[in-house]
Amino acid sequence: MNTIHILHYAGPPTIGGVEITIAHHARLLAARGYRVQVIAGQGEAFHPGVAFLHLPEIGSRHPEVLAVSQELTDRGPTPRFEALRARLREALQKAVVPEDALIVHNALTLHKNLALTAALHDLAENGQRIIGWCHDFAWLDALYIPVLRPGFPWDLLRTPWPNTRYVTVSEHRRGQLARLLDIPKDAITVVPPGVAPEQLLRLSPLTRRLADELGLWQAEPLLLLPARITRRKNIQFAIRIVAALREHFPNPVLVVTGPPGPHNPSNITYLEKLRALRRDLGLEDSVHFLYEHGEDGHPLLLDDAMMAEWYALADALLFPSLREGFGMPVLEAGLVRLPVLAADIPPVRESTDDNATRFDPQGDPAEAAARIAERLNAESTYRLRRRVLNHYTWDAIIDHLVLPLITKP
């Protein structure tokens, strides 16, 4: 494969659902080493790793396109339609070679530029492999049906094309398209749009870097322990809980946010013991002390704004303290809707009432882990969050759905 081309009436930075999909797909495919070019009638270069080819007559609002569309409505195909079809076909043949992948959004099933649709059909008939990303269907939309008529070129929007793999964004849309084209549903691939959690959660560049480097997007669950590293925080118990949680979850991960406490020199010794425990339990990739992950060799000290990001990133609060005067992290977790998994000590009972999953901080870590697993598995919010992160991020969609679609013959 030489280049992946992504074609639409408009490209980024134009605002729209299709254009957002194009932007994420192009960016992430380029990041994976592919040559990517967006071909559009509107838009401009939007990413240093993505080429942009501006072909104005691909757009849906170009004056020539609007004039041809009006003639089609009034009289059907005219020499002007055929001339535009030929120009677009020639331009696309210059830009795309048969070995390239050509992803086309909407033009196979929408009537916004039928000369473009006809030109693309010509390419498909001549052997160009097309991936037809179908968001909208003119022949199934009551708003559009009055301006359609039987015959060419309108029938191209409801006829299966050669050398074409169809894509829809949902199972519901797949069923509609299968009926429209009278093809089996398994001839159509479902690739949903995605979410960008780092943007939605408003993570800073530093937190994004740590989430990527430490593999935190793949954690299941991601447990947050906001504390300085001191013995009364009972961090060794939290580490043993993480080890026991491996019996219940595929990839439990613990993040401890604070540095060693400054008022007792023995806290450095305690940190060394925690590191040794982490190593002995085989949890080097599952327990992280953020203190150790600063830039340029400096310790990482989180301010309030960064702490808020880690609350947003986590799946649950793990708070195993042996004793607390109050325990503010419990309230902070409650405010941001994190499940609270905490030691059964008086301040926690007082502040959470019956709304935390509590465990004996000096008891059996396996028993605590079982109680935690029961709580999280019962949390629909947690289960949906993990489903989104596992299946509906742009990265997951590119790796599991888009790349197989592009690379298979």
C-alpha positions in Angstrom: 0.0 0.0 0.0 1.4 3.4 -1.0 -0.9 6.0 0.6 -4.2 6.0 2.5 -6.5 8.6 1.0 -9.5 9.9 2.9 -12.0 11.7 0.7 -15.1 13.8 1.7 -16.9 16.9 0.5 -15.2 18.8 3.3 -12.2 18.0 5.5 -10.8 19.4 8.8 -10.7 22.0 10.2 -14.3 22.3 9.0 -16.6 21.4 12.0 -18.8 18.4 11.7 -19.1 14.8 12.8 -17.6 13.3 9.6 -14.8 15.9 9.6 -13.9 15.1 13.2 -13.7 11.4 12.3 -11.5 12.2 9.4 -9.2 14.3 11.6 -8.7 11.5 14.2 -8.3 8.8 11.7 -5.8 10.7 9.6 -3.7 11.8 12.7 -3.6 8.3 14.2 -2.9 6.5 11.0 0.0 8.9 10.3 1.3 8.3 13.9 1.4 4.6 13.0 3.7 5.2 10.1 1.3 5.3 7.2 1.3 8.0 4.5 -2.0 9.7 4.7 -3.7 12.3 2.4 -7.1 13.9 2.9 -8.8 14.9 -0.3 -11.6 17.4 0.1 -13.5 20.3 -1.5 -13.3 22.4 1.6 -10.7 22.6 4.4 -6.9 22.9 4.7 -3.8 21.2 6.0 -4.5 20.5 9.7 -1.6 18.2 10.8 2.1 18.1 10.0 2.0 14.3 9.2 -1.1 14.5 7.0 -1.1 15.8 3.4 -4.0 17.7 2.2 -5.3 17.9 -1.4 -7.8 20.6 -2.1 -10.1 19.8 -5.1 -12.8 22.5 -4.9 -15.2 20.6 -7.2 -15.4 17.7 -4.7 -17.3 20.0 -2.3 -21.0 20.0 -2.0 -21.4 23.8 -2.2 -19.1 24.6 -5.1 -20.9 26.8 -7.7 -20.4 24.3 -10.5 -21.6 21.4 -8.3 -24.7 23.4 -7.4 -25.4 24.3 -11.0 -25.1 20.6 -12.1 -27.3 19.5 -9.2 -30.0 21.9 -10.3 -29.8 20.6 -13.9 -30.1 17.1 -12.6 -33.2 18.0 -10.8 -34.7 19.9 -13.8 -33.7 17.7 -16.7 -31.5 14.8 -15.6 -27.8 14.2 -16.7 -26.6 16.9 -19.1 -23.2 17.5 -20.9 -22.3 19.8 -18.0 -22.8 16.8 -15.6 -20.7 14.6 -17.8 -17.9 17.2 -18.1 -17.7 17.6 -14.3 -17.8 13.8 -13.8 -14.8 13.5 -16.3 -12.8 16.3 -14.6 -13.2 14.7 -11.2 -12.4 11.3 -12.5 -9.2 12.5 -14.1 -8.2 14.5 -11.0 -8.8 11.4 -8.7 -6.9 9.1 -11.1 -3.9 11.5 -10.9 -4.1 11.6 -7.1 -4.8 7.9 -6.3 -3.2 4.8 -7.8 -4.8 1.3 -7.6 -2.3 0.2 -4.9 -3.5 3.0 -2.6 -6.4 2.7 -0.1 -9.2 5.1 -0.8 -11.7 5.8 2.0 -14.7 7.7 0.8 -17.1 9.3 3.3 -20.8 9.6 2.3 -20.5 10.1 -1.4 -21.5 6.5 -2.2 -25.0 6.9 -0.5 -25.6 10.6 -0.4 -26.6 12.9 -3.3 -24.7 16.1 -2.4 -22.4 15.8 -5.4 -23.6 13.2 -7.9 -20.9 14.0 -10.4 -18.4 13.0 -7.8 -20.4 9.8 -7.0 -20.3 8.9 -10.7 -16.6 9.6 -11.0 -15.9 7.4 -8.0 -18.0 4.6 -9.4 -16.0 4.8 -12.6 -12.8 4.3 -10.5 -14.3 1.3 -8.8 -15.3 -0.3 -12.1 -11.7 0.2 -13.3 -10.3 -1.7 -10.3 -9.8 0.9 -7.6 -10.5 -0.6 -4.2 -12.8 1.7 -2.3 -13.8 1.7 1.4 -17.2 3.4 1.4 -17.9 5.0 4.8 -21.7 5.5 4.8 -23.1 7.8 7.4 -26.3 8.9 5.7 -28.5 7.3 3.1 -30.4 9.6 0.7 -32.8 7.0 -0.5 -33.9 6.3 3.2 -34.3 10.0 4.2 -37.7 11.5 3.8 -36.1 14.9 3.4 -34.1 13.9 0.4 -36.4 11.4 -1.4 -38.5 14.1 -3.2 -35.4 15.3 -5.1 -34.3 11.8 -6.2 -35.6 9.9 -9.2 -35.1 6.4 -10.6 -32.2 5.9 -13.0 -28.6 7.1 -13.3 -27.0 8.7 -11.4 -29.4 8.4 -8.5 -29.5 4.6 -8.6 -25.7 4.6 -7.8 -26.8 5.6 -4.2 -28.7 2.3 -3.8 -26.7 -0.1 -5.9 -23.7 -2.2 -4.6 -20.5 -1.1 -6.2 -17.7 -3.4 -7.4 -14.3 -3.5 -5.5 -16.0 -1.7 -2.6 -16.2 -2.6 1.1 -19.0 -0.8 2.8 -18.7 0.6 6.3 -21.4 2.0 8.6 -21.1 3.5 12.1 -23.6 1.3 13.9 -25.4 -2.1 13.8 -28.6 -0.2 13.2 -27.1 1.6 10.2 -25.7 -1.7 8.9 -29.1 -3.2 8.8 -30.5 -0.2 6.9 -27.7 -0.3 4.4 -28.0 -4.0 3.8 -31.6 -3.7 3.0 -31.0 -0.6 0.8 -28.3 -2.3 -1.3 -29.8 -5.8 -1.0 -26.6 -7.3 0.3 -25.7 -9.5 3.3 -25.1 -7.7 6.5 -21.7 -9.4 6.8 -20.6 -7.6 3.6 -20.7 -4.4 5.7 -18.3 -3.5 8.5 -19.3 -1.6 11.5 -16.8 1.0 12.7 -18.2 3.4 15.3 -17.0 6.9 15.9 -14.8 7.3 19.0 -13.9 9.5 21.9 -10.7 11.2 22.9 -10.5 10.7 26.7 -7.4 12.8 27.1 -9.4 15.7 25.6 -12.7 15.1 27.3 -10.9 14.8 30.7 -8.9 17.9 30.0 -5.6 16.3 30.9 -2.4 18.3 30.8 0.5 17.3 28.5 2.3 15.9 31.6 -0.6 13.7 32.7 -1.2 12.5 29.1 2.5 11.6 28.9 2.3 9.6 32.1 -0.9 7.9 31.1 0.6 6.8 27.8 4.1 5.8 29.2 2.7 3.9 32.1 -0.1 2.2 30.1 -2.8 3.6 32.3 -5.4 3.6 29.5 -5.2 -0.2 29.6 -5.5 -0.5 33.4 -8.5 -2.4 34.5 -9.2 -1.0 37.0 -7.0 2.0 37.7 -6.9 2.7 41.4 -5.8 6.0 42.9 -4.2 6.4 46.2 -3.7 10.1 46.9 -1.2 10.1 49.8 2.3 10.9 50.8 4.4 7.8 51.3 4.3 7.2 55.1 3.7 4.1 57.1 0.3 5.1 58.4 -1.0 5.2 54.8 -0.7 1.4 54.7 0.5 1.4 51.1 1.9 -2.1 51.4 -1.6 -3.3 52.0 -2.8 -1.5 48.8 0.0 -3.3 46.9 -1.1 -6.7 48.2 -4.7 -5.9 47.2 -3.5 -5.1 43.6 -1.8 -8.5 43.6 -5.0 -10.2 44.8 -7.1 -8.3 42.3 -5.4 -10.2 39.5 -7.7 -13.0 40.3 -10.7 -10.8 39.4 -9.5 -8.3 36.8 -7.2 -8.5 33.8 -4.9 -5.6 34.6 -5.3 -3.8 38.0 -3.1 -0.8 38.4 -2.4 1.3 41.4 -1.1 4.9 41.3 0.3 6.5 44.5 0.4 10.2 44.0 2.6 11.6 46.8 6.4 11.7 47.6 7.8 10.3 50.8 6.6 12.3 53.8 9.1 15.0 54.7 9.1 14.8 58.5 10.4 11.4 59.1 13.7 10.2 57.5 12.6 6.6 57.8 10.0 7.2 55.1 12.7 6.8 52.5 13.4 3.3 54.0 9.7 2.6 53.8 9.7 3.5 50.1 12.5 1.1 49.5 10.5 -1.6 51.2 7.5 -0.8 49.0 9.6 -1.1 45.9 11.0 -4.4 47.1 7.4 -5.7 47.7 6.3 -4.5 44.3 9.2 -6.4 42.7 8.7 -9.6 44.8 5.0 -9.6 43.7 5.8 -9.0 40.1 4.0 -5.7 40.0 6.6 -3.4 38.5 4.1 -2.5 35.7 1.1 -2.4 38.0 2.1 -0.1 40.9 3.4 3.3 40.2 4.8 6.0 42.5 4.3 9.2 40.6 7.0 10.8 42.7 9.5 8.9 40.6 8.2 10.1 37.2 9.1 13.7 37.1 10.9 15.3 34.1 14.7 15.8 33.8 15.4 13.7 36.9 13.3 15.9 39.2 10.7 14.4 41.5 7.1 14.9 40.4 5.0 16.9 42.9 1.4 17.3 42.0 -0.5 20.6 42.5 -4.2 20.8 43.1 -5.0 21.1 39.3 -3.0 18.0 38.5 -4.6 16.1 41.4 -8.0 16.8 39.9 -6.8 15.3 36.6 -5.8 12.1 38.4 -9.2 11.8 40.0 -10.8 12.2 36.6 -8.4 9.5 35.1 -9.0 6.9 37.9 -11.7 4.2 38.1 -11.8 4.2 41.9 -10.2 5.5 45.1 -8.2 3.0 47.1 -7.7 4.4 50.6 -6.2 1.8 53.0 -5.0 4.1 55.8 -4.5 2.7 59.3 -5.5 6.0 60.9 -6.6 9.4 59.7 -7.7 12.6 61.4 -10.4 13.0 58.7 -9.4 11.6 55.2 -10.1 14.3 52.6 -9.5 12.0 49.6 -12.8 10.2 50.5 -14.8 13.4 50.0 -12.9 14.4 46.9 -13.6 11.0 45.4 -17.3 11.3 46.2 -17.5 14.7 44.6 -16.2 13.4 41.3 -18.3 10.2 41.5 -15.4 7.8 42.1 -16.3 4.5 44.0 -14.6 4.7 47.4 -12.8 1.6 48.5 -11.5 2.4 51.9 -10.3 1.1 55.3 -13.0 0.6 57.9 -11.8 3.3 60.3 -13.9 5.9 62.2 -13.2 8.9 59.9 -14.2 7.0 56.8 -17.4 5.6 58.5 -18.3 9.2 59.6 -17.8 10.9 56.2 -19.1 8.2 53.9 -21.9 6.8 55.9 -22.8 3.6 54.0 -21.6 4.8 50.6 -18.1 3.3 50.6 -16.9 -0.3 50.3 -14.9 -0.8 53.5 -12.4 -3.4 54.5 -10.2 -4.3 57.5 -6.8 -2.5 56.8 -5.0 -5.1 58.8 -6.9 -8.1 57.5 -6.6 -10.4 54.5 -5.8 -8.5 51.3 -7.5 -11.3 49.2 -10.7 -10.7 51.2 -10.5 -7.0 50.6 -9.8 -7.6 46.9 -12.9 -9.8 46.6 -15.0 -7.1 48.3 -13.6 -4.5 45.9 -14.2 -6.7 42.9 -17.8 -7.2 43.9 -18.4 -3.5 44.3 -16.8 -2.6 40.9 -18.5 -5.4 39.0 -21.8 -4.1 40.3 -21.1 -0.5 39.2 -22.7 0.1 35.8 -20.8 3.4 35.6 -17.5 1.6 36.0 -18.4 -1.1 33.6 -19.5 1.4 30.9 -16.3 3.5 31.5 -14.2 0.4 30.9 -16.2 -0.5 27.8 -15.6 2.9 26.4 -11.9 2.9 27.1 -11.5 -0.7 25.7 -13.6 -0.3 22.6 -14.5 3.2 21.8 -11.4 5.4 22.0 -10.1 6.6 18.7 -6.9 4.6 19.3 -8.8 1.4 20.0 -10.9 1.9 16.9 -7.9 2.5 14.7 -6.0 -0.6 15.9 -8.9 -3.1 16.1 -11.2 -2.0 13.3 -9.7 0.5 10.8 -6.3 -1.0 10.2 -7.7 -4.5 9.5 -10.1 -3.0 7.1 -7.4 -1.1 5.3 -4.7 -3.7 5.2 -6.7 -6.8 4.2 -6.7 -7.5 0.5 
